[in-house]
Amino acid sequence: MNTEIEEKKKYLLHWMYDFIEDDDEPAYQKKDVDECDQILTAFINAVDGSEHKSEFAWISSQVERLVKTLNLLNEKHQHQLLETHQREDLCALISLVIAHAGHDYEEDLTEQWREW
């Protein structure tokens, strides 16, 4: 995994874990953040290791699958797992993965499927 991508993912997850520690009754638990981490890692590894990553349509389908999976995870936690800061960091992470795959795409690809 690319160092910049790994650092962005760690930053995102750090604040999610931090929220749990700072809240007496958090809307989600460590296991839920761990699940989010597994989902993101699977996406990153799938794109990084694929022979299809040069095909933008394939990348787009992977982003769609990721976003819809995260939508379900967030819904399970009353839409509190992925809030404004996480949304921005997730979009930045996804953009990094897209760029690392060789695509110069500056729009928010997640917006058409995103519910968070």
N, C-alpha and C positions, 0 to 999 in steps of 0.2 A: 504494500500500500504506500502510495506517495506520502512523504512526510508532511507536506502542507495539508493534504486531505486528512491525514491522521490527527494533526493538531487541531484542525477545525472541528472534527468530530469530538475530540476530547473536550474542547472548550464548550461545545453545545451540551454534552452530557454532564460536565462539571456543574453547570448552573441548574440542571434538572435535579441532580443529587443534592445540591446546596439548598434548593427549595424544600426538599423533604426534611432536612436537618433544621431549617428555620421555622417550620410550621408545626404547631401542636397537633393538628389533624389534617395532614396533607391529603390531597385528592388521589394521590398515587403513592406507590411504595418503590423501594429499590428494585424489586423484581420487575416492575413495569418499565423502569428506565433501562434495566438490563435487556429486556425484550426489545425496546427501541434500539438499543445498541446492536443487538443481533440482527435486526432488520436492516439497519444502515450498513453494517459490515457485510452482510450478504449481498446487498446492492452494489457496494463499492467493489467487492471481490468479483462479482459477476461481470461487471463492466470492465474492470481491469484485466480480467483473464479471458475475455471473449475475443474470438477472431472476428466478430461482427461489430466491434466497437467503432469501426470506421464508418458504419452505416447509420446515418442520423435517425432514420425511421426505427431502427432497432433500439438505439439509445432512448428515443422517445417512448417506446413501448416499455422499456425498463423503468423509466421515470414514472410513467403512468401506473405501473404495478406497484412501485414503491409508495407513491402518494396515496393510492387507494388502500394499501395496507396500513399506512400511518393514519389515514382517516378512520379506519375501523378501530385501531388501537386507541386513538384519541377519543372516539365516541364511547368506548368502553369505560373511559374515565371522565365522563360528563364534559368532554371538550376542555379539560383542564391540564392535560399532559403537555400539549403543544400550544403554548400561548404566543403572544406577539414576539418576544425575543427569540423563542425557539423557532418560530416560523421564519424569521429573518435569517437566523443562523442555518436552518435546514436548507433554505433556498440558496444561501451562499455555498454550503457544502455540495449541494447537487450541481450547482454551476461549476464548482471546481472539478468535480468528477467528469462532467461533460467536457470541460476544457482539457483535462488530462487525457481524455479519450481522443482528442484531436479536433474538437469542434469549436468554432468561434461563434457562439450563440449568446447573445446578450439579453434576450427577452427572458421573462420568468416562465419557464416551461411547465412549472407545477400548477400555475394558476387555473388552468382549465379543468383540473380534477380536484384541486385542493379544497378541503372543508375546514382547515385549521388556519 
